[in-house]
């Protein structure tokens, strides 16, 4: 019998894929609907304005053509303008690249920046895809702890004690999936300095930058002078605009890293479709602030209700400052 690749032994199936299969089994066996608390699905409907624009872009006579590799002019200019307005960060066209969802970048960046045997630091608790993609490439996923005593915030001491001569990359994610904690610009400045000192790639997952509460405004790692020397930042239209099913994201930062990922992706896909690139550009340049306010209000209301319910079950948690999740501690008894 012909065997499959031995590479599959390096990594498990993605946790939410395997859970989905289990859910289907339970539903088929019981005839009952399982409440889905797995993947963070932004179920607040997208802005009708954006959906109407997407329809127009689909109707364009060239919408069915191959999009080409990299961002088109409108996508690039839209992202450049957004970073300037949102973070006061200057981004050049060779410092950005469209992604087929943020997970596209998470999954493939190790192929571009790391070699087999290298170590990649990942937050624990953290997004499962960080570890899976590292293992897939033959790297070692090394967890660094986000500690309860620190309110699950960034701990440089935890990162430092896990750095070795084999450390190639460090994943950082704030607002955090799944803890909901955030990072300040001063905390990120210390992290950038550490990575520059150790000559380590810093991968900043900023997918939840626009899902924050109580007046907190998420920074960009690129706001820190010199961050582009060692950093890239990943963003997501999935959370920002409720475009999850369209698979739209971006990566910005160090030109060498962007070029390396672009080379990898040139062998893997044929780019983000033209209508979606136009939708991305339009959404970035024409923010629907009223819609965004309603989305955040909806998440806030649901957060309060779930926290109240969890508290009645004696679950202990800190109120999240961002993201779509509650990180609760199950009582010992």
Buried (B, 14 or more C-beta within 10 A) or exposed (E): EEEEEEEEEBBEEBBBEEBBEEBEEEEEEEEEEBEEEEEBEBEBEBBEBBEEBBEEBBEEEEBEEEBEBBBBEBBBBBBBBBBEEBBEBEBEBEBBBBBBBBBBBBBBBBBBBBEEEBBBBBBBBBBBBBBBBBBBBBBBBBBBBBEEEEEBBBBEEBBEEBBEEBBBBBBBBBBBBBBBBBBBEEBBBBBBBBBBEBEBBBBBBBBBBBBBBEEEEBBBBBBBEEBBBBBBBBBBBBBBBBBBEBBBBBBBBBEEBBBBBBEBBEEEEEBBBBBBBBBBBBBBBEBBEEBBEBBBEEBEEBBEEBBEEBEEEEBEBBEBBBBBBBBBEEEEE
